[in-house]
Protein backbone atom coordinates (compact mmCIF):
# COMPACT_ATOMS: atom_id res chain seq x y z
CA UNK A 1 0.00 0.00 0.00
CA UNK A 2 1.41 3.40 -0.97
CA UNK A 3 1.73 6.27 1.50
CA UNK A 4 -0.83 8.20 -0.55
CA UNK A 5 -3.42 5.49 0.08
CA UNK A 6 -2.89 5.36 3.84
CA UNK A 7 -5.66 7.08 5.78
CA UNK A 8 -8.21 6.74 2.97
CA UNK A 9 -11.56 5.04 3.75
CA UNK A 10 -10.81 1.87 1.77
CA UNK A 11 -7.06 1.72 2.29
CA UNK A 12 -5.85 -1.88 2.29
CA UNK A 13 -8.97 -3.27 0.63
CA UNK A 14 -8.81 -5.26 -2.62
CA UNK A 15 -11.70 -5.08 -5.08
CA UNK A 16 -12.77 -6.78 -8.30
CA UNK A 17 -15.06 -4.78 -10.58
CA UNK A 18 -16.58 -6.47 -13.64
CA UNK A 19 -17.71 -4.57 -16.70
CA UNK A 20 -14.95 -2.12 -15.81
CA UNK A 21 -13.89 -0.97 -19.28
CA UNK A 22 -16.51 1.81 -19.43
CA UNK A 23 -19.61 3.30 -17.85
CA UNK A 24 -20.58 2.36 -14.30
CA UNK A 25 -17.82 -0.22 -13.96
CA UNK A 26 -15.04 2.17 -14.97
CA UNK A 27 -16.43 4.91 -12.72
CA UNK A 28 -16.67 2.44 -9.81
CA UNK A 29 -13.09 1.26 -10.26
CA UNK A 30 -11.89 4.88 -10.21
CA UNK A 31 -13.97 5.71 -7.12
CA UNK A 32 -12.81 2.68 -5.15
CA UNK A 33 -9.20 3.45 -6.10
CA UNK A 34 -9.67 7.09 -5.12
CA UNK A 35 -10.76 5.89 -1.69
CA UNK A 36 -7.65 3.74 -1.35
CA UNK A 37 -8.64 0.30 -2.61
CA UNK A 38 -6.45 -1.74 -4.91
CA UNK A 39 -8.64 -2.58 -7.87
CA UNK A 40 -8.79 -5.46 -10.35
CA UNK A 41 -10.66 -4.41 -13.49
CA UNK A 42 -12.38 -7.12 -15.52
CA UNK A 43 -14.07 -6.93 -18.93
CA UNK A 44 -13.62 -8.36 -22.41
CA UNK A 45 -12.13 -5.25 -24.04
CA UNK A 46 -8.45 -5.43 -23.13
CA UNK A 47 -7.37 -2.14 -24.71
CA UNK A 48 -10.06 -0.17 -22.85
CA UNK A 49 -9.24 -2.00 -19.60
CA UNK A 50 -5.58 -1.05 -19.90
CA UNK A 51 -6.56 2.58 -20.48
CA UNK A 52 -8.68 2.58 -17.31
CA UNK A 53 -5.81 1.03 -15.32
CA UNK A 54 -3.45 3.72 -16.60
CA UNK A 55 -5.91 6.42 -15.47
CA UNK A 56 -6.03 4.94 -11.97
CA UNK A 57 -2.25 4.65 -11.73
CA UNK A 58 -1.85 8.26 -12.90
CA UNK A 59 -4.04 9.37 -9.99
CA UNK A 60 -1.83 7.45 -7.57
CA UNK A 61 -3.87 4.26 -7.25
CA UNK A 62 -3.05 0.58 -7.71
CA UNK A 63 -4.88 -1.38 -10.39
CA UNK A 64 -4.65 -4.51 -12.50
CA UNK A 65 -6.43 -5.39 -15.76
CA UNK A 66 -7.64 -8.98 -16.19
CA UNK A 67 -9.47 -9.47 -19.52
CA UNK A 68 -12.47 -11.64 -18.66
CA UNK A 69 -15.64 -12.91 -20.30
CA UNK A 70 -18.06 -13.30 -17.39
CA UNK A 71 -20.00 -15.89 -19.39
CA UNK A 72 -17.02 -18.28 -19.11
CA UNK A 73 -16.84 -20.03 -15.69
CA UNK A 74 -13.16 -20.89 -16.11
CA UNK A 75 -12.28 -17.26 -16.73
CA UNK A 76 -14.19 -16.25 -13.59
CA UNK A 77 -12.17 -18.66 -11.47
CA UNK A 78 -8.97 -17.37 -13.05
CA UNK A 79 -10.03 -13.77 -12.32
CA UNK A 80 -10.31 -14.44 -8.59
CA UNK A 81 -7.04 -16.39 -8.59
CA UNK A 82 -5.19 -13.57 -10.35
CA UNK A 83 -6.60 -10.95 -7.98
CA UNK A 84 -5.44 -12.95 -4.95
CA UNK A 85 -2.07 -13.71 -6.54
CA UNK A 86 -1.48 -10.01 -7.26
CA UNK A 87 -2.76 -8.49 -4.01
CA UNK A 88 -2.91 -11.37 -1.50
CA UNK A 89 -6.66 -11.37 -0.84
CA UNK A 90 -10.06 -10.20 -2.03
CA UNK A 91 -12.33 -7.97 0.05
CA UNK A 92 -14.83 -6.42 -2.38
CA UNK A 93 -16.66 -7.83 -5.38
CA UNK A 94 -18.73 -5.56 -7.61
CA UNK A 95 -20.86 -7.58 -10.05
CA UNK A 96 -21.47 -4.92 -12.66
CA UNK A 97 -21.11 -6.62 -16.04
CA UNK A 98 -24.34 -6.49 -18.00
CA UNK A 99 -25.84 -6.22 -21.46
CA UNK A 100 -29.17 -5.18 -22.89
CA UNK A 101 -30.88 -7.36 -25.48
CA UNK A 102 -34.38 -7.21 -26.92
CA UNK A 103 -36.09 -10.53 -26.21
CA UNK A 104 -38.35 -10.66 -29.29
CA UNK A 105 -35.45 -10.00 -31.65
CA UNK A 106 -33.01 -12.36 -29.92
CA UNK A 107 -31.94 -15.78 -31.10
CA UNK A 108 -31.89 -18.62 -28.54
CA UNK A 109 -28.12 -18.26 -28.24
CA UNK A 110 -28.47 -14.51 -27.62
CA UNK A 111 -31.06 -15.17 -24.91
CA UNK A 112 -28.67 -17.63 -23.26
CA UNK A 113 -25.83 -15.13 -23.53
CA UNK A 114 -27.95 -12.42 -21.89
CA UNK A 115 -28.70 -14.66 -18.92
CA UNK A 116 -25.07 -15.76 -18.61
CA UNK A 117 -23.69 -12.21 -18.66
CA UNK A 118 -26.33 -10.48 -16.53
CA UNK A 119 -27.09 -13.19 -13.98
CA UNK A 120 -25.21 -16.49 -14.09
CA UNK A 121 -21.80 -14.82 -14.32
CA UNK A 122 -22.51 -12.85 -11.14
CA UNK A 123 -23.59 -16.00 -9.30
CA UNK A 124 -20.52 -17.99 -10.33
CA UNK A 125 -18.07 -15.16 -9.67
CA UNK A 126 -19.58 -14.62 -6.23
CA UNK A 127 -19.24 -18.37 -5.60
CA UNK A 128 -15.55 -18.17 -6.48
CA UNK A 129 -14.94 -15.05 -4.36
CA UNK A 130 -16.72 -16.13 -1.18
CA UNK A 131 -14.42 -18.79 0.36
CA UNK A 132 -11.62 -16.35 1.17
CA UNK A 133 -14.03 -13.72 2.45
CA UNK A 134 -15.80 -16.20 4.70
CA UNK A 135 -12.51 -17.56 6.02
CA UNK A 136 -11.41 -14.04 7.04
CA UNK A 137 -14.97 -13.02 8.06
CA UNK A 138 -14.62 -9.87 6.01
CA UNK A 139 -16.00 -8.88 2.64
CA UNK A 140 -18.59 -7.04 0.59
CA UNK A 141 -20.56 -8.38 -2.38
CA UNK A 142 -22.31 -5.63 -4.32
CA UNK A 143 -24.36 -6.35 -7.45
CA UNK A 144 -25.56 -3.77 -9.93
CA UNK A 145 -29.16 -4.58 -10.83
CA UNK A 146 -31.56 -1.98 -12.25
CA UNK A 147 -34.85 -0.23 -11.64
CA UNK A 148 -35.93 -2.61 -14.42
CA UNK A 149 -35.50 -5.32 -11.78
CA UNK A 150 -38.34 -3.64 -9.86
CA UNK A 151 -40.44 -2.26 -12.70
CA UNK A 152 -40.39 -4.87 -15.48
CA UNK A 153 -40.08 -3.19 -18.86
CA UNK A 154 -38.05 -5.63 -20.96
CA UNK A 155 -38.60 -9.38 -20.82
CA UNK A 156 -34.99 -10.53 -21.00
CA UNK A 157 -33.16 -7.68 -19.27
CA UNK A 158 -35.73 -7.33 -16.48
CA UNK A 159 -35.82 -11.07 -15.81
CA UNK A 160 -32.06 -11.15 -15.23
CA UNK A 161 -32.17 -8.08 -13.00
CA UNK A 162 -35.11 -9.48 -10.99
CA UNK A 163 -33.01 -12.63 -10.63
CA UNK A 164 -29.94 -10.69 -9.53
CA UNK A 165 -31.98 -8.91 -6.86
CA UNK A 166 -33.44 -12.22 -5.67
CA UNK A 167 -30.01 -13.84 -5.55
CA UNK A 168 -28.60 -10.97 -3.52
CA UNK A 169 -31.46 -10.95 -1.03
CA UNK A 170 -31.24 -14.69 -0.52
CA UNK A 171 -27.46 -14.64 -0.18
CA UNK A 172 -27.65 -11.75 2.28
CA UNK A 173 -29.79 -13.92 4.54
CA UNK A 174 -27.61 -17.00 4.10
CA UNK A 175 -24.52 -14.99 5.09
CA UNK A 176 -26.12 -13.15 8.01
CA UNK A 177 -23.55 -12.74 10.80
CA UNK A 178 -20.68 -14.05 8.65
CA UNK A 179 -18.83 -10.74 8.31
CA UNK A 180 -19.62 -10.63 4.57
CA UNK A 181 -22.20 -8.05 3.51
CA UNK A 182 -24.42 -8.38 0.43
CA UNK A 183 -25.99 -5.35 -1.21
CA UNK A 184 -27.70 -4.30 -4.44
CA UNK A 185 -27.57 -1.04 -6.36
CA UNK A 186 -30.49 -0.49 -8.73
CA UNK A 187 -29.76 2.39 -11.11
CA UNK A 188 -32.36 4.22 -13.14
CA UNK A 189 -31.40 5.94 -16.39
CA UNK A 190 -27.65 6.64 -16.26
CA UNK A 191 -25.51 8.09 -19.04
CA UNK A 192 -23.71 4.98 -20.36
CA UNK A 193 -23.29 3.08 -23.64
CA UNK A 194 -26.57 1.24 -22.94
CA UNK A 195 -28.52 4.53 -22.90
CA UNK A 196 -26.62 6.47 -25.56
CA UNK A 197 -29.62 6.41 -27.94
CA UNK A 198 -31.85 8.23 -25.43
CA UNK A 199 -32.19 11.98 -25.75
CA UNK A 200 -33.17 12.65 -22.11
CA UNK A 201 -30.69 14.27 -19.74
CA UNK A 202 -29.23 11.69 -17.37
CA UNK A 203 -26.68 11.75 -14.55
CA UNK A 204 -23.28 10.23 -15.18
CA UNK A 205 -22.11 6.85 -13.86
CA UNK A 206 -20.26 8.54 -11.01
CA UNK A 207 -23.50 8.76 -9.01
CA UNK A 208 -23.70 4.96 -9.02
CA UNK A 209 -19.99 4.59 -8.26
CA UNK A 210 -20.32 6.76 -5.16
CA UNK A 211 -23.33 4.73 -4.01
CA UNK A 212 -21.33 1.51 -4.38
CA UNK A 213 -18.42 2.91 -2.38
CA UNK A 214 -20.83 3.95 0.38
CA UNK A 215 -22.27 0.43 0.49
CA UNK A 216 -18.82 -1.01 1.05
CA UNK A 217 -18.38 1.21 4.12
CA UNK A 218 -22.01 1.22 5.26
CA UNK A 219 -23.82 -1.90 3.95
CA UNK A 220 -27.53 -1.78 3.20
CA UNK A 221 -29.87 -4.25 1.54
CA UNK A 222 -30.47 -2.12 -1.56
CA UNK A 223 -30.32 1.43 -2.85
CA UNK A 224 -31.97 2.98 -5.89
CA UNK A 225 -30.07 5.78 -7.66
CA UNK A 226 -30.49 8.52 -8.64
CA UNK A 227 -33.14 9.87 -6.29
CA UNK A 228 -34.52 12.27 -8.89
CA UNK A 229 -36.42 10.98 -11.94
CA UNK A 230 -37.27 13.60 -14.60
CA UNK A 231 -37.31 16.28 -11.92
CA UNK A 232 -39.39 14.31 -9.40
CA UNK A 233 -37.67 13.64 -6.04
CA UNK A 234 -37.64 9.89 -5.29
CA UNK A 235 -39.32 9.38 -8.67
CA UNK A 236 -37.68 5.99 -9.25
CA UNK A 237 -38.79 4.82 -5.82
CA UNK A 238 -42.36 5.82 -6.64
CA UNK A 239 -42.20 4.12 -10.04
CA UNK A 240 -40.93 0.91 -8.42
CA UNK A 241 -43.69 1.08 -5.80
CA UNK A 242 -46.33 1.35 -8.54
CA UNK A 243 -45.41 -2.15 -9.73
CA UNK A 244 -46.66 -3.46 -6.38
CA UNK A 245 -49.44 -1.02 -5.60
CA UNK A 246 -51.05 -0.70 -9.02
CA UNK A 247 -49.57 -3.19 -11.51
CA UNK A 248 -52.59 -2.78 -13.77
CA UNK A 249 -51.67 0.87 -14.24
CA UNK A 250 -48.11 -0.08 -15.16
CA UNK A 251 -49.51 -2.66 -17.62
CA UNK A 252 -51.53 0.07 -19.34
CA UNK A 253 -48.63 2.50 -19.51
CA UNK A 254 -45.82 0.16 -20.58
CA UNK A 255 -48.05 -2.22 -22.53
CA UNK A 256 -49.32 0.69 -24.59
CA UNK A 257 -45.77 1.89 -25.19
CA UNK A 258 -44.57 -1.49 -26.46
CA UNK A 259 -47.67 -1.94 -28.59
CA UNK A 260 -47.02 1.40 -30.31
CA UNK A 261 -43.38 0.47 -30.81
CA UNK A 262 -44.27 -2.88 -32.40
CA UNK A 263 -46.84 -1.42 -34.76
CA UNK A 264 -44.63 1.51 -35.76
CA UNK A 265 -41.74 -0.82 -36.50
Secondary structure, DSSP 4 states (H G I P E B T S, - for coil): --TTTTTSTTTT-EEEEESTTSHHHHHHHHHHHHTT-EEEEEES-HHHHHHHHHHHHHTT--EEEEE--TT-HHHHHHHHHHHHHHHS---EEEE-------STT--HHHHHHHHIIIIIHHHHHHHHHHHHHHHHT-EEEEEE--GGGTS--SHHHHHHHHHHHHHHHHHHHHTTTSSEEEEEEEE-SEESGGGTT--S--EETHHHHHHHHHHHHS--SEEEE-SEETTEETHHHHHHHHHHH-HHHHHHHHHHHHHHHHHH-
